[in-house]
Amino acid sequence: MGLTAAPPTVLAIDAGNSKTDVAVVTAAGEVLATARGGGFRPPAVGVPAALDALAEPVARAFADAGVPSVSHVSACLANADLPVEEERLATALHARAWGTSVEVRNDTFAILRAGVSEPRGVAVVCGAGINCVGMRPDGRTARFPAIGRISGDWGGGWGLAEEALWHAARAEDGRGEPTALVRTLPAYFGLPTMYALIEALHLERIDHGRRHELAPVLFATAADGDPVARALVTRLAEEITVMATVALTRLDLLGEETPVLLGGGVLTAGHTQLNDTVRDLLAGRAPKAAPRVVTASPVLGAALLGLDRLGAGPKARERARGHWETGRPESSPEGSRATM
């Protein structure tokens, strides 16, 4: 008797800067196992060390699923910002022999795929940084380098915090216009003045990594009516709208009804001014865009991209969705989201 081939399976990986989620999913959409690990940060620790860290949750998922490997690895990874980085990471993942085939995408694609019923639409993610991608079922994609100011980026939690500090520092010493940020930013750290906060940051009495915590302070100050803070929120809404509109244009989707998915901590936090302004700006520049906030787990998007690669049908995709979207009727055609 000949050996029976193992059924096709996908290893879905969503690896962000702070955490990693993995899942083993059959071609029928059944989730055999899931696991969570730490952040994926090749720029900080190098690719081999980053993959060593990734190997731990993968090993747990394989053990729970009872499989030694899979047919296809669908990996959506933070810090895979350029196609050449995706290729290098795909080669490194292939060497781990976790799957017969490997596809690596930037983790923004996971947000996009998690929020749509087919691989068609645009996603803007605003968390620590900002990024935008788009895709069509025929395989065409739109993307930005998204590696900081050198690639033309503005926004994200880090960028907002830096801008807030800049304006508050200038307000305190008279170089800039008055703003309540001069009080709210140092008060967050229990300090009396911006000078004290500047000194604490410079001398690293406050860890550099905590600067991003000031982004919510900026939004709260804007919600209280401060003009400077509100102007920064409006600028972020403008940037989000520009990225989405450019991606729609590149994919020839500007004239078609198209979902624009908004994800990441800044966009899912429910900041009324930001979300309302994005909606209003998109209505003027891309009237057929349908913006909505995505709350579905990004690893679902990685799993769906893997199922797309295996040629799985709608029932398999719905079964996979059902694992992560508890309480959602199975007949619902799209991912968890909140309409703006």
Buried (B, 14 or more C-beta within 10 A) or exposed (E): EEEEEEEBBBBBBBBBBEBBBBBBBBBBBBBBBBBEBBBBBBEEBEBEEBBEBBBBBBBBBBEEBEBEBBBBBBBBBBBBBBBEBBEBBBEBBBEBEBBEBBBBBBBBBBBBBBBBBBBBBBBBBBBBBBBBBBBBEEEEBBBBEBBBEEEEBBBBBBBBBBBBBEBBBBBBEEEBEEBBBBBBBBEBBEBEBBEBBBEBBEEEEBEEEEBBEBBBBBBBBBBEEBEBBBBBBBBBBBBBBBBBBBBBBBBEBBEEEBBBBBBBBBBBBEBEBBBEBBBEBBEEBBEBBBBBBBBBBBBBBBBBBBBBBBEBEEEBBBBBBBBBBEEBEEEEEBBBBEEB
